[in-house]
Amino acid sequence: MDQFVNHLSCTALLVGKKASVDGSTMIARNEDASGGINPKRFIVVQPADQPQRYVSTFNGFQLDLPQTPLQYTCTPVADQSHGTWGEAGINSENVAMSATETEFTNTTMLGLDPLEPDGIGEEAMLTVVLPYIHNAREGVERLGELVTKYGTCESNGIAFSDANEIWYFETVGGHHWAAERIPDDRYVLAPNQTGIQEIDFQAPEHYKYSADLKDFAAKYHLNKAKEGFNFRDIFGEDTQADHYYNTPRVWYAQKMLNPEIDQDPESRTMPFSRVPSHLISVEDVAMVLSSHYQATDFDPYGQTGTPETRRRYRPIGMNRNQEMHILQIRPNMPKSHAAIHWLAEGVNIFNSPVPFFANCTTTPENFQYTPIDKSSTDSFYWLNKLIAMVADPLFAEHDWDAEFAVSESRKFGFAAGRAAVAKGDAAFADVKPEDLPAWHDALNAETAATITNDLQYLLHQLVCIRAEKMTPSFEKGGEL
């Protein structure tokens, strides 16, 4: 079990509908769990394929499930002998869920409300929640009931969205939780630490929480503040490691989206949410989630600063990136065409996300086919991982040709994705409603093939560049 768990993983970015450039809600996250390799698949789960009883192969968690599941997309691990780990998806009611962001509860709370070893964990959350909810609030309520009843085996942050709302749900201890509705005009960057700050117990439209949360904190004298109820300060951790591992990611994301604000990378007091200085696009989200402190002394690939500063802070784009999703629910579109599951795989520094209209029946073969015992360019996951393995040492050497090739490929990917969405938007109204899922299948397959072909060419370019830099080499004379 432990080989699939790395408790310092993932970065999430949430964008409210009035903070996005087109009025979409967007919840996005890098899935960084496990080590450098943790093969992922992208599939559509049909109601007939959803289990009636969930039995975890990760721990002892078991649950009887409702009999009316919805269809949904998800990105499970390729090897499910240690759990499903569905991670993220959009269901047929256009409700999105990203589960989960590893977080940490302080030792005082863990002593008073210990984690449940066989409670619900991130391995199971998507599978037992997303197929049964019809809006984001229902997601909060269903997961809250499960955590309260069964307990949880870890501390996590979970995002839910629909066309109108985004909610962020955080667990603390074994049985307690809180959720905040993200204001429409704000964004949130969530690293691996408790984020929700002041809870207004008189505002049920904006906050939900376990029934005894306030009384529990009062009973055990957990709130050190003279006034207010700061969920982060009461239940979260604030260790020295946080200031190097977590808060710098918040700092850099807020630097990208609010460049006018000067903050300390190690500050614990940066706000949970902010109003961006400009409206946020899908491309902005992808660039934040692929960032590595560019143009600062902290960039691992940088040429300024010192060897120490370039390794000081944990970047967002890194070797453990396995998949990145941007779950977009668009306004002014009929329900059957509004949801897009953008997906990138591999290390996000070197990739771009592929748009999939979520009202589909299947995914392309190279997204479903992810072997666990060999690296194959027939697999989208492995193709992207191989690109990263070849590109990384070239970036470290500041090889301009390699950096240019990756940059051009990423630009091509973004442009191809945008073109595919525009093509779909221009033509979907002429498709019969009953034919739309299959039509989406074909459009998704075409888009994926276009971007896959470009990535195969990128790999070829990088291999050719790297071939000239092998250690055992010797310049031949003119007569040879």
Long-range contacts (C-beta under 8 A, 24 or more apart in sequence): 1-58, 1-59, 1-82, 1-83, 3-34, 3-82, 4-33, 4-34, 4-38, 4-58, 4-77, 4-82, 4-83, 4-85, 5-33, 5-34, 6-32, 6-33, 6-34, 6-35, 6-320, 7-102, 7-104, 7-154, 7-192, 8-102, 8-192, 8-245, 8-314, 9-33, 9-34, 9-102, 9-192, 9-320, 10-100, 10-101, 10-102, 10-192, 11-101, 11-189, 11-190, 11-191, 11-249, 11-289, 11-316, 12-98, 12-101, 12-157, 12-159, 12-188, 12-189, 12-190, 13-187, 13-188, 13-189, 13-190, 13-253, 13-285, 13-288, 13-289, 14-159, 14-161, 14-166, 14-168, 14-182, 14-187, 14-188, 14-190, 15-166, 15-187, 15-280, 15-285, 16-166, 16-182, 16-183, 16-184, 16-185, 16-186, 16-187, 17-163, 17-164, 17-184, 17-331, 18-184, 18-185, 19-184, 19-185, 19-186, 19-187, 19-275, 19-276, 19-279, 19-280, 20-279, 20-280, 20-281, 21-279, 21-280, 21-281, 22-281, 22-330, 22-331, 23-330, 23-331, 23-332, 24-328, 24-329, 24-330, 24-331, 25-96, 25-161, 25-162, 25-163, 25-164, 25-165, 25-166, 25-328, 25-329, 26-161, 26-280, 26-282, 26-285, 26-326, 26-327, 26-328, 26-329, 27-96, 27-98, 27-159, 27-160, 27-161, 27-166, 27-326, 27-327, 28-98, 28-285, 28-286, 28-289, 28-324, 28-325, 28-326, 28-327, 28-342, 29-88, 29-98, 29-101, 29-159, 29-289, 29-324, 29-325, 30-289, 30-316, 30-317, 30-321, 30-323, 30-324, 30-348, 31-75, 31-87, 31-88, 31-321, 31-322, 31-323, 31-324, 31-325, 32-318, 32-320, 32-321, 32-322, 33-85, 33-102, 33-320, 33-322, 34-320, 34-322, 35-320, 36-319, 36-320, 37-385, 38-77, 38-320, 38-322, 39-77, 39-78, 39-79, 39-322, 39-370, 39-371, 39-372, 39-379, 39-381, 39-382, 40-75, 40-76, 40-77, 40-78, 40-87, 40-322, 40-323, 40-345, 40-370, 40-381, 41-75, 41-76, 41-77, 41-78, 41-367, 41-368, 41-369, 41-370, 41-381, 42-73, 42-74, 42-75, 42-323, 42-343, 42-345, 42-356, 42-363, 42-367, 42-368, 42-380, 43-73, 43-74, 43-75, 43-76, 43-362, 43-363, 43-367, 43-368, 44-71, 44-72, 44-73, 44-360, 44-361, 44-362, 44-363, 45-71, 45-72, 45-73, 45-74, 45-89, 45-131, 46-71, 46-361, 47-71, 47-131, 50-127, 50-131, 51-127, 54-124, 54-127, 54-128, 56-83, 56-84, 56-121, 56-123, 56-124, 57-81, 57-82, 57-83, 58-82, 58-83, 58-121, 58-123, 58-124, 59-117, 59-118, 59-119, 59-121, 59-123, 59-153, 60-117, 60-118, 61-118, 61-119, 61-120, 61-121, 61-124, 61-150, 61-153, 63-120, 63-124, 63-128, 63-146, 63-150, 65-128, 65-131, 65-132, 66-132, 68-132, 69-131, 69-132, 70-130, 70-131, 70-132, 71-131, 72-130, 72-131, 73-341, 73-356, 73-358, 73-360, 73-363, 74-126, 74-127, 74-130, 75-323, 75-325, 75-343, 78-370, 78-371, 78-372, 78-381, 79-372, 83-123, 83-124, 84-123, 84-124, 84-126, 84-127, 85-122, 85-123, 86-125, 86-126, 86-127, 86-130, 87-126, 87-323, 87-325, 88-126, 88-325, 88-327, 88-341, 89-126, 89-130, 89-327, 89-341, 90-327, 90-329, 90-339, 90-341, 90-358, 91-130, 91-131, 91-133, 92-359, 93-133, 93-134, 93-135, 93-162, 94-162, 94-163, 94-329, 94-335, 94-338, 94-339, 94-358, 95-130, 95-133, 95-134, 95-135, 95-136, 95-138, 95-139, 95-160, 95-161, 95-162, 96-159, 96-160, 96-161, 96-162, 96-327, 96-329, 96-339, 97-125, 97-126, 97-129, 97-130, 97-133, 97-139, 97-158, 97-159, 97-160, 97-161, 97-327, 98-158, 98-159, 98-325, 98-327, 99-125, 99-126, 99-129, 99-156, 99-158, 99-159, 100-125, 100-156, 100-157, 100-158, 101-156, 101-157, 101-158, 101-159, 101-190, 101-191, 101-192, 102-154, 102-155, 102-156, 102-192, 103-155, 103-156, 103-157, 103-170, 103-171, 103-192, 103-193, 103-194, 103-195, 103-236, 104-155, 104-192, 104-193, 104-194, 104-236, 104-237, 105-155, 105-171, 105-172, 105-173, 105-194, 105-235, 105-236, 105-237, 106-235, 106-236, 106-237, 106-238, 108-220, 108-222, 109-172, 109-173, 109-176, 109-222, 109-234, 109-235, 110-173, 112-173, 112-216, 112-220, 113-172, 113-173, 113-174, 113-175, 113-176, 113-216, 114-173, 114-174, 115-151, 115-152, 115-153, 115-154, 115-155, 115-173, 115-174, 116-150, 116-151, 116-152, 116-153, 116-174, 116-175, 117-153, 118-153, 119-147, 119-150, 119-151, 119-152, 119-153, 119-174, 120-146, 120-147, 120-150, 120-151, 120-152, 120-153, 121-152, 121-153, 121-154, 121-156, 122-154, 122-156, 125-156, 125-158, 133-160, 135-162, 135-165, 136-160, 136-161, 136-162, 136-164, 136-165, 136-166, 136-167, 137-165, 137-167, 137-208, 139-167, 139-169, 140-167, 140-169, 140-179, 140-208, 141-208, 143-169, 143-177, 144-169, 144-177, 144-179, 144-208, 144-209, 144-210, 147-171, 147-175, 147-176, 147-177, 147-210, 148-175, 148-177, 148-210, 148-211, 151-175, 155-194, 157-190, 157-194, 157-195, 161-327, 161-329, 162-329, 163-329, 163-330, 163-331, 163-338, 167-208, 168-195, 168-196, 170-194, 170-195, 170-196, 170-231, 172-231, 172-235, 172-236, 173-235, 175-210, 176-209, 176-210, 176-212, 176-213, 176-216, 176-235, 177-209, 177-210, 177-213, 178-207, 178-208, 178-209, 178-210, 178-213, 178-231, 179-207, 179-208, 179-209, 180-206, 180-207, 180-272, 181-205, 181-206, 181-207, 182-273, 183-273, 185-275, 186-273, 186-274, 186-275, 186-276, 187-257, 187-273, 187-274, 187-276, 187-280, 188-272, 188-273, 189-249, 189-250, 189-253, 189-254, 189-288, 191-245, 191-246, 191-247, 191-249, 191-250, 192-245, 192-246, 193-232, 193-236, 193-237, 193-242, 193-246, 193-247, 194-231, 194-232, 194-235, 194-236, 194-237, 195-232, 195-236, 195-272, 196-231, 196-232, 196-272, 197-230, 197-231, 197-232, 197-233, 197-271, 197-272, 198-228, 198-229, 198-230, 198-231, 199-229, 199-230, 199-231, 201-229, 232-272, 238-268, 242-268, 243-268, 244-312, 244-313, 244-314, 245-313, 245-314, 246-314, 248-293, 248-298, 248-312, 248-313, 248-314, 249-313, 249-314, 249-315, 249-316, 252-291, 252-293, 252-296, 252-316, 253-288, 253-291, 253-316, 256-284, 256-287, 256-288, 256-291, 257-284, 257-288, 265-298, 265-313, 282-326, 282-328, 282-342, 282-353, 283-414, 285-326, 286-324, 286-326, 286-342, 286-344, 286-348, 286-352, 286-353, 286-414, 288-316, 289-316, 289-317, 289-324, 289-348, 290-316, 290-317, 290-324, 290-348, 290-349, 290-351, 291-315, 291-316, 291-317, 292-316, 292-317, 292-318, 292-349, 300-396, 301-395, 301-396, 301-398, 303-398, 316-348, 317-347, 317-348, 317-349, 318-347, 318-349, 319-347, 319-388, 319-392, 321-346, 321-347, 321-348, 321-349, 322-346, 322-381, 323-381, 324-348, 324-351, 324-353, 325-353, 326-353, 333-425, 336-428, 336-433, 336-436, 337-424, 337-425, 337-428, 337-436, 340-421, 342-417, 343-367, 344-384, 345-380, 345-381, 345-384, 345-385, 346-381, 346-383, 346-384, 346-385, 346-387, 346-388, 347-384, 347-385, 347-388, 347-392, 349-388, 349-391, 349-395, 350-384, 350-387, 350-388, 350-391, 350-406, 350-409, 350-410, 351-384, 351-387, 351-410, 351-413, 351-455, 352-409, 352-410, 352-412, 352-413, 352-414, 352-417, 352-451, 353-413, 353-417, 354-413, 354-417, 354-447, 354-448, 354-451, 355-417, 355-420, 355-421, 355-444, 355-447, 356-444, 356-447, 356-448, 357-424, 357-440, 357-443, 357-444, 359-436, 359-437, 359-440, 360-437, 360-440, 360-441, 360-444, 361-437, 361-438, 361-441, 362-441, 363-444, 363-448, 364-444, 364-445, 364-448, 364-449, 366-448, 366-452, 367-448, 377-456, 377-459, 380-448, 380-452, 383-452, 383-455, 383-456, 383-459, 384-455, 386-459, 387-455, 387-458, 387-459, 387-462, 390-459, 390-462, 390-463, 390-466, 391-462, 393-466, 394-462, 394-465, 394-466, 394-469, 397-469, 399-465, 399-469, 401-465, 402-461, 402-462, 402-465, 402-466, 405-458, 405-461, 405-462, 405-465, 406-458, 406-462, 409-454, 409-455, 409-457, 409-458, 412-451, 412-454, 413-451, 413-454, 413-455, 416-447, 416-450, 416-451, 416-454, 417-447, 417-451, 420-446, 420-447, 420-450
